[in-house]
Amino acid sequence: MNSSILNPSKKENMIRAIIALAWPTVMDQALQTIVQYADTAQVGAIGANASASVGLTTTMMWLVNAPMFALSMGVLSCISRALGAKDSQRAQIAAMQSGLIVLCLGVILGVLTLSISPVLPKWLGADPEIRRDASVYFGIVCAPMIFRASSIIFGAVLRATGNTKTPMLINTVMNFLNITLNFLLINPSKVWNLGPVAIPMWGAGWGVTGAAVATAISYVVGGTLMAVFTYRNPKLGLRGNRFTYHKEIMSQCIHIGMPIAAERVTACLGQVVFTALIAQLGTISIAAHSIAITAEQAFYIPGYGMQAAAATFSGHFAGAKEERKLMQYSRAITAMAMVLMGLLSIFLFCFPKNVMGIFSRDPEVIALGAKVLRIVAVSEPFFAVVIIMEGIFNGVGDTKMPFVFSLISMWGVRIVFTYGCVSIFHLGLTAVWCCMVADNMTRFVLLVTRYLRGNWKAHLGLPTVKCAPPRKR
């Protein structure tokens, strides 16, 4: 990581450093969202059943990604803290452990997901007419699991060194490949009439299966490229070295990552239960819910894009024992994300039907999705704080209490109240999304309270005084 970025002399330079590290990740998130938009829109053009088939397995995809994301954050924290302490050998060994993690997780999760794909839609309570497509989609997308693991974990390794541009460029290649293959594999052959000129365009006409194949191929390409560039990264010095197991550093990566994995798995299992409860409301509600979830992701772009920067800076300054910079940077990133997501939430609140109309032509789906998007728009600035707080705690390796907070908010708030709304009071999708907002607000309160108390800095050997506004000079 560039030393001038890490040691700015003025406040303006701090903001510039944050932007320099964060903008490639923000762009990366934006490009991934564009692909999800294109994927959802192309599948949505087939009909509500196709949207429901893909959307039904979305939360299970999040569950599958959970351990990979968690251990990627464990590796990121170890590498960034080692580089902050100027211990390049430890950073190199931590990067080696990431290769072993990719191999193990890729094989285990690949076998597991392919095993459950035939029965997953039935477990989730889907209507019989969408079960086959949902099963095929999930199975194909999960087949190249080792490449998906490579893309996620090696991407975190590169970001830990301050290199956020390479993961962005690789994901750009993945995303545009996915869009192109979607166009060719989802749609049947057709003739494009450009004035007097008729242009025949080949198409496989595979529908939902075509979308799955396009996604799988893009994972293979992206995972391969991410592994190559990690191996060649000069700060890690992996070229010519064997990837050997190191018990102490692997244990540290797992120790940091396991609470994140537990938090993600807990949250994603909650999402699966959440989706299963929504499935009781019918195909229109499933389609509206899944499309609205996809649409909403665009408005998370600044938050999740800046989360990696928050984790990297926090880990580096924790490793360097620079408590003042750790707090300055974490506050600045939080404020920036909150403002940006707040501005986007205004657009979402004012134009929800326009956003839904990108993905579906069904008037019932659009109308219902617009209602829930307007509900969630109110909580977006607070969710921005949640996202950045998670990045800060992940970066410094303080991951246990965020897991407890997620457990409380997801299962104690979202699932309990959603069950009551659906199964007891027989309310609709709008009430269910109010429960989701309540979950986000609960996490906001819990995470901010912990951050302000400052007790989380104790294991870093930093002062644990409560945060207070700076004194006037």
BANUTI-513105 format. One line per 2 residues: number of its first residue (from 0); their letters; for each residue y, z, x of C-alpha. Coordinates in Angstrom, 3 decimals. Layout:
BEGIN
NUM) a) Y/Z/X  ...
//
This chain:
BEGIN
0) mn) 0.000/0.000/0.000  3.423/-0.893/1.340
2) ss) 5.102/2.159/2.882  8.531/1.092/1.619
4) il) 7.182/1.190/-1.914  5.814/4.693/-1.422
6) np) 8.862/6.151/0.319  11.982/4.949/-1.476
8) sk) 15.217/6.587/-0.443  17.057/6.138/-3.727
10) ke) 16.294/6.342/-7.426  16.845/2.597/-7.838
12) nm) 14.210/1.960/-5.163  11.766/4.223/-7.012
14) ir) 12.182/2.159/-10.188  11.820/-1.018/-8.145
16) ai) 8.648/0.332/-6.526  7.145/1.179/-9.910
18) ia) 7.926/-2.295/-11.221  6.528/-3.942/-8.072
20) la) 3.202/-2.153/-8.458  3.039/-2.283/-12.256
22) wp) 4.127/-5.814/-13.162  0.931/-7.598/-12.032
24) tv) -1.159/-5.154/-14.062  1.130/-5.579/-17.064
26) md) 0.752/-9.347/-16.748  -3.004/-8.887/-16.386
28) qa) -3.091/-6.888/-19.619  -0.930/-9.504/-21.318
30) lq) -3.233/-12.342/-20.275  -6.320/-10.453/-21.419
32) ti) -4.649/-9.815/-24.762  -3.781/-13.497/-25.110
34) vq) -7.448/-14.334/-24.611  -8.510/-11.759/-27.198
36) ya) -5.910/-13.202/-29.551  -7.194/-16.723/-28.982
38) dt) -10.809/-15.599/-29.317  -10.113/-13.720/-32.546
40) aq) -7.997/-16.552/-33.978  -10.640/-19.190/-33.222
42) vg) -13.413/-17.061/-34.695  -11.171/-16.075/-37.611
44) ai) -10.706/-19.748/-38.462  -14.432/-19.894/-39.279
46) ga) -14.071/-17.204/-41.961  -14.048/-13.482/-42.739
48) na) -17.794/-13.147/-42.082  -17.375/-14.488/-38.541
50) sa) -14.472/-12.097/-37.879  -16.522/-9.197/-39.201
52) sv) -19.526/-10.206/-37.052  -17.473/-10.093/-33.858
54) gl) -15.349/-7.115/-34.889  -18.347/-5.008/-35.853
56) tt) -19.512/-4.735/-32.235  -16.054/-4.233/-30.709
58) tm) -16.295/-0.456/-30.657  -19.772/-0.631/-29.110
60) mw) -18.281/-2.844/-26.374  -15.786/-0.081/-25.687
62) lv) -18.674/2.360/-25.434  -20.483/0.118/-22.933
64) na) -17.308/-0.214/-20.847  -16.753/3.551/-20.822
66) pm) -18.942/4.559/-17.831  -17.763/1.546/-15.820
68) fa) -14.115/2.340/-16.448  -14.704/6.044/-15.760
70) ls) -16.335/5.544/-12.382  -13.755/2.918/-11.483
72) mg) -11.114/5.626/-11.950  -13.192/7.999/-9.819
74) vl) -13.264/5.427/-7.026  -9.550/4.634/-7.467
76) sc) -8.642/8.322/-7.191  -10.772/8.825/-4.057
78) is) -9.417/5.732/-2.302  -5.746/6.283/-3.211
80) ra) -5.884/9.954/-2.181  -7.605/9.026/1.102
82) lg) -4.970/6.385/1.865  -2.229/8.879/0.952
84) ak) -3.735/11.281/3.505  -3.962/8.369/6.003
86) ds) -7.763/8.675/6.170  -8.788/5.004/6.315
88) qr) -12.427/5.785/7.140  -12.832/7.856/3.990
90) aq) -11.210/5.089/1.941  -13.678/2.591/3.433
92) ia) -16.682/4.768/2.601  -15.417/5.295/-0.963
94) am) -15.117/1.520/-1.345  -18.731/1.179/-0.176
96) qs) -19.840/3.597/-2.876  -18.175/1.344/-5.444
98) gl) -20.619/-1.444/-4.544  -23.582/0.828/-5.169
100) iv) -22.051/1.947/-8.469  -21.641/-1.685/-9.579
102) lc) -25.292/-2.430/-8.845  -26.699/0.662/-10.591
104) lg) -24.472/0.547/-13.664  -24.860/-3.208/-14.079
106) vi) -28.658/-3.018/-14.182  -28.931/0.112/-16.339
108) lg) -26.335/-0.889/-18.923  -27.569/-4.486/-19.028
110) vl) -31.127/-3.441/-19.882  -29.940/-0.863/-22.413
112) tl) -27.558/-3.156/-24.313  -30.003/-6.053/-24.503
114) si) -32.628/-3.657/-25.861  -30.481/-2.448/-28.761
116) sp) -28.750/-5.737/-29.642  -31.338/-6.785/-32.311
118) vl) -30.915/-3.554/-34.303  -27.296/-2.569/-33.591
120) pk) -25.666/-4.239/-36.641  -28.120/-2.522/-38.985
122) wl) -27.421/0.837/-37.322  -23.707/0.278/-37.925
124) ga) -24.305/-0.371/-41.633  -23.232/-4.019/-41.636
126) dp) -23.826/-6.277/-44.636  -27.008/-8.400/-44.231
128) ei) -25.110/-11.703/-44.083  -23.339/-10.804/-40.811
130) rr) -26.125/-8.970/-38.984  -27.660/-11.962/-37.191
132) da) -24.368/-13.298/-35.793  -23.271/-9.810/-34.736
134) sv) -26.573/-9.215/-32.937  -26.484/-12.556/-31.106
136) yf) -22.857/-12.085/-30.092  -23.457/-8.606/-28.672
138) gi) -26.594/-9.644/-26.776  -25.034/-12.690/-25.098
140) vc) -21.824/-10.912/-24.089  -23.783/-8.013/-22.573
142) ap) -26.280/-10.167/-20.639  -24.133/-10.551/-17.453
144) mi) -23.437/-6.816/-17.304  -23.501/-6.562/-13.508
146) fr) -20.653/-9.077/-13.315  -18.648/-7.147/-15.897
148) as) -19.175/-3.988/-13.818  -18.004/-5.864/-10.729
150) si) -14.860/-7.046/-12.485  -13.897/-3.554/-13.672
152) if) -14.855/-1.427/-10.661  -13.849/-3.738/-7.821
154) ga) -10.601/-4.423/-9.671  -9.862/-0.679/-9.517
156) vl) -10.730/-0.630/-5.798  -8.170/-3.359/-5.101
158) ra) -5.505/-1.614/-7.193  -6.111/1.645/-5.306
160) tg) -4.964/-0.102/-2.117  -1.764/-1.223/-3.832
162) nt) -3.055/-4.771/-4.316  -2.458/-5.415/-8.010
164) kt) -1.753/-9.136/-7.677  -5.282/-10.240/-6.747
166) pm) -6.941/-8.639/-9.807  -4.220/-10.231/-11.932
168) li) -4.891/-13.692/-10.507  -8.658/-13.324/-10.880
170) nt) -8.319/-12.173/-14.465  -5.997/-15.111/-15.095
172) vm) -8.780/-17.452/-13.994  -11.249/-15.568/-16.223
174) nf) -8.960/-15.676/-19.216  -8.066/-19.345/-19.084
176) ln) -11.716/-20.219/-18.534  -12.597/-18.172/-21.600
178) it) -9.953/-19.890/-23.745  -11.076/-23.348/-22.637
180) ln) -14.753/-22.642/-23.234  -13.939/-21.079/-26.618
182) fl) -12.283/-24.305/-27.680  -15.237/-26.400/-26.538
184) li) -18.099/-24.171/-27.677  -16.854/-22.677/-30.965
186) np) -15.617/-25.847/-32.645  -17.668/-28.942/-33.562
188) sk) -16.836/-32.401/-32.264  -13.778/-33.915/-33.883
190) vw) -11.287/-36.738/-33.533  -7.676/-35.904/-32.690
192) nl) -5.204/-38.359/-34.180  -2.064/-38.654/-32.082
194) gp) -0.136/-41.237/-34.000  -2.019/-44.547/-33.784
196) va) -4.304/-43.199/-31.032  -7.606/-41.528/-31.977
198) ip) -9.004/-39.245/-29.255  -12.604/-38.043/-29.647
200) mw) -13.041/-34.414/-28.583  -16.497/-33.012/-27.858
202) ga) -17.417/-29.646/-29.289  -20.684/-27.705/-29.384
204) gw) -20.004/-26.258/-32.838  -21.786/-22.976/-31.995
206) gv) -19.320/-20.738/-33.848  -19.744/-17.037/-33.039
208) tg) -22.444/-17.854/-30.462  -20.031/-20.179/-28.667
210) aa) -17.449/-17.396/-28.402  -20.087/-15.123/-26.867
212) va) -21.220/-17.709/-24.307  -17.610/-18.382/-23.276
214) ta) -17.004/-14.678/-22.703  -20.240/-14.269/-20.731
216) is) -19.438/-17.175/-18.389  -15.943/-15.828/-17.739
218) yv) -17.443/-12.444/-16.761  -19.735/-14.130/-14.232
220) vg) -16.853/-15.987/-12.601  -14.459/-13.025/-12.628
222) gt) -17.002/-10.518/-11.360  -17.986/-12.779/-8.492
224) lm) -14.386/-13.363/-7.392  -13.499/-9.676/-7.627
226) av) -16.448/-8.772/-5.364  -15.500/-11.419/-2.780
228) ft) -11.861/-10.318/-2.522  -12.799/-6.639/-2.332
230) yr) -15.183/-7.396/0.530  -12.434/-9.287/2.360
232) np) -9.655/-6.732/1.779  -8.261/-5.803/5.238
234) kl) -7.291/-2.230/4.251  -10.893/-1.412/3.373
236) gl) -12.533/-3.033/6.407  -15.799/-3.823/4.622
238) rg) -16.535/-7.132/6.369  -19.494/-6.829/8.717
240) nr) -20.387/-3.317/7.504  -23.417/-2.267/5.485
242) ft) -22.895/-0.613/2.108  -24.489/2.768/2.789
244) yh) -24.807/5.750/0.505  -22.573/8.721/1.332
246) ke) -23.538/11.821/-0.629  -20.288/13.791/-0.381
248) im) -17.933/10.932/-1.295  -20.232/9.542/-3.976
250) sq) -20.382/13.044/-5.457  -16.609/13.219/-5.479
252) ci) -16.327/9.834/-7.222  -18.868/10.971/-9.814
254) hi) -17.244/14.409/-10.153  -13.925/12.769/-11.011
256) gm) -15.473/9.995/-13.074  -17.950/11.970/-15.168
258) pi) -15.370/13.770/-17.344  -13.641/10.407/-17.847
260) aa) -17.014/8.883/-18.752  -17.697/11.757/-21.132
262) er) -14.234/11.323/-22.639  -14.710/7.574/-23.038
264) vt) -18.231/7.885/-24.407  -17.126/10.615/-26.799
266) ac) -14.176/8.532/-27.942  -16.226/5.349/-28.229
268) lg) -19.053/7.048/-30.103  -16.331/8.295/-32.381
270) qv) -15.111/4.713/-32.710  -18.639/3.587/-33.594
272) vf) -18.870/6.268/-36.286  -15.337/5.366/-37.349
274) ta) -16.338/1.699/-37.723  -19.521/2.642/-39.573
276) li) -17.434/4.623/-42.063  -15.082/1.661/-42.483
278) aq) -18.106/-0.616/-43.032  -18.678/1.271/-46.288
280) lg) -15.381/-0.174/-47.534  -16.737/-3.758/-47.431
282) ti) -16.408/-6.969/-45.424  -12.687/-7.463/-46.134
284) si) -11.882/-4.003/-44.774  -14.044/-4.585/-41.677
286) aa) -12.337/-7.926/-41.024  -8.841/-6.503/-41.587
288) hs) -9.609/-3.487/-39.406  -11.086/-5.470/-36.502
290) ia) -8.284/-8.050/-36.548  -5.592/-5.351/-36.774
292) it) -7.180/-3.507/-33.829  -7.052/-6.730/-31.799
294) ae) -3.485/-7.457/-32.911  -2.354/-3.949/-32.014
296) qa) -3.635/-4.311/-28.445  -0.719/-6.593/-27.569
298) fy) 1.626/-3.701/-28.169  -0.282/-1.507/-25.682
300) ip) 0.356/-3.948/-22.838  3.197/-2.006/-21.127
302) gy) 1.321/1.289/-21.421  -2.047/0.196/-20.093
304) gm) -0.411/-2.086/-17.559  1.558/0.838/-16.132
306) qa) -1.363/3.273/-16.356  -2.950/1.863/-13.193
308) aa) 0.375/2.253/-11.357  0.628/5.856/-12.585
310) at) -2.896/6.596/-11.341  -2.325/4.917/-7.956
312) fs) 1.012/6.594/-7.257  -0.232/9.988/-8.457
314) gh) -3.371/9.796/-6.328  -1.426/8.710/-3.269
316) fa) 1.211/11.437/-3.532  -1.433/14.055/-4.318
318) ga) -3.309/13.021/-1.154  -0.058/13.186/0.846
320) ke) 0.799/16.610/-0.687  4.174/15.300/-1.890
322) er) 4.592/17.222/-5.150  8.241/16.223/-5.664
324) kl) 7.504/12.505/-5.531  4.424/12.951/-7.695
326) mq) 6.524/14.488/-10.455  9.429/12.038/-10.056
328) ys) 7.214/8.988/-10.286  5.086/10.308/-13.140
330) ra) 8.164/11.116/-15.251  9.786/7.758/-14.523
332) it) 6.654/5.766/-15.410  6.175/7.774/-18.610
334) am) 9.746/7.144/-19.726  9.538/3.423/-18.943
336) am) 6.283/2.977/-20.864  7.590/4.937/-23.847
338) vl) 10.745/2.823/-24.092  8.903/-0.490/-23.742
340) mg) 6.193/0.345/-26.280  8.854/1.777/-28.601
342) ll) 10.722/-1.523/-28.598  7.520/-3.456/-29.294
344) si) 6.619/-1.090/-32.131  9.831/-2.063/-33.934
346) fl) 8.681/-5.682/-33.938  5.223/-4.676/-35.152
348) fc) 6.710/-2.627/-38.000  9.022/-5.434/-39.117
350) fp) 6.638/-8.399/-38.872  3.034/-7.212/-39.452
352) kn) 2.084/-10.131/-41.729  3.204/-12.646/-39.123
354) vm) 1.028/-10.909/-36.526  -2.011/-10.840/-38.842
356) gi) -1.439/-14.480/-39.771  -2.203/-15.500/-36.193
358) fs) -5.825/-14.459/-36.621  -6.792/-15.048/-40.225
360) rd) -6.080/-17.354/-43.146  -7.577/-15.007/-45.708
362) pe) -4.694/-13.570/-47.802  -6.573/-10.345/-48.576
364) vi) -7.313/-9.719/-44.903  -3.691/-10.447/-43.932
366) al) -2.226/-8.176/-46.619  -4.492/-5.233/-45.834
368) ga) -4.103/-5.642/-42.067  -0.304/-5.743/-42.400
370) kv) -0.301/-2.383/-44.180  -2.271/-0.623/-41.468
372) lr) -0.266/-2.199/-38.637  2.933/-0.850/-40.157
374) iv) 1.362/2.615/-40.294  0.295/2.635/-36.644
376) av) 3.599/1.172/-35.386  5.282/4.524/-35.970
378) se) 3.044/6.261/-33.418  3.195/3.643/-30.622
380) pf) 5.863/5.368/-28.429  3.867/8.611/-28.520
382) fa) 0.669/6.766/-27.677  2.478/5.312/-24.644
384) vv) 2.859/8.865/-23.328  -0.848/9.515/-23.948
386) ii) -1.805/6.432/-21.917  0.381/7.349/-18.932
388) me) -0.623/11.020/-18.981  -4.266/9.946/-18.768
390) gi) -3.418/7.733/-15.782  -1.632/10.591/-13.992
392) fn) -4.473/13.050/-14.503  -7.076/10.438/-13.533
394) gv) -5.188/9.586/-10.348  -5.078/13.173/-9.112
396) gd) -8.681/13.808/-10.153  -7.898/16.289/-12.956
398) tk) -10.176/14.883/-15.631  -11.926/17.781/-17.390
400) mp) -9.207/18.947/-19.787  -8.286/15.407/-20.935
402) fv) -11.957/15.077/-21.919  -11.737/18.287/-23.969
404) fs) -8.549/17.062/-25.629  -10.189/13.742/-26.523
406) li) -13.167/15.566/-27.994  -10.893/17.693/-30.171
408) sm) -8.702/14.838/-31.381  -11.420/12.242/-31.978
410) wg) -14.107/14.370/-33.596  -12.052/17.259/-34.905
412) vr) -9.293/15.116/-36.360  -10.129/11.413/-36.725
414) iv) -13.809/11.547/-37.722  -13.595/14.653/-39.922
416) ft) -10.606/13.391/-41.882  -11.911/9.806/-42.075
418) yg) -15.190/11.068/-43.494  -13.254/12.984/-46.110
420) cv) -11.077/9.975/-46.975  -14.004/7.539/-47.286
422) si) -16.966/9.572/-48.484  -15.340/12.351/-50.516
424) fh) -12.013/11.066/-51.821  -12.990/7.316/-51.766
426) lg) -9.676/6.214/-50.277  -9.081/2.872/-48.594
428) lt) -8.330/1.513/-45.130  -4.691/2.657/-45.108
430) av) -5.752/6.313/-45.399  -8.282/5.771/-42.602
432) wc) -5.589/4.465/-40.261  -3.439/7.511/-41.035
434) cm) -6.349/9.549/-39.639  -6.255/7.388/-36.488
436) va) -2.537/8.078/-36.063  -3.199/11.819/-36.486
438) dn) -5.767/11.578/-33.664  -3.209/9.935/-31.334
440) mt) -0.501/12.486/-32.151  -2.874/15.387/-31.486
442) rf) -3.699/14.029/-28.027  0.007/13.489/-27.356
444) vl) 0.806/17.149/-28.020  -2.138/18.465/-25.985
446) lv) -1.603/16.232/-22.925  2.154/16.726/-22.740
448) tr) 1.741/20.501/-23.048  -0.713/20.534/-20.131
450) yl) 1.521/18.310/-17.995  4.584/20.489/-18.559
452) rg) 2.742/23.721/-17.776  1.815/22.361/-14.330
454) nw) -1.459/24.294/-13.925  -3.329/21.043/-13.202
456) ka) -1.717/20.909/-9.725  -3.508/24.042/-8.502
458) hl) -6.627/22.293/-7.103  -4.393/19.841/-5.221
460) gl) -2.781/22.622/-3.203  0.578/21.882/-4.855
462) pt) 3.056/24.263/-6.528  2.063/25.053/-10.128
464) vk) 5.460/25.970/-11.503  6.280/24.584/-14.909
466) ca) 8.227/21.345/-15.047  11.935/21.825/-15.507
468) pp) 14.908/19.484/-15.506  16.477/18.943/-12.079
470) rk) 19.426/21.129/-11.161  22.896/19.650/-11.186
472) r) 24.465/19.427/-7.786
//
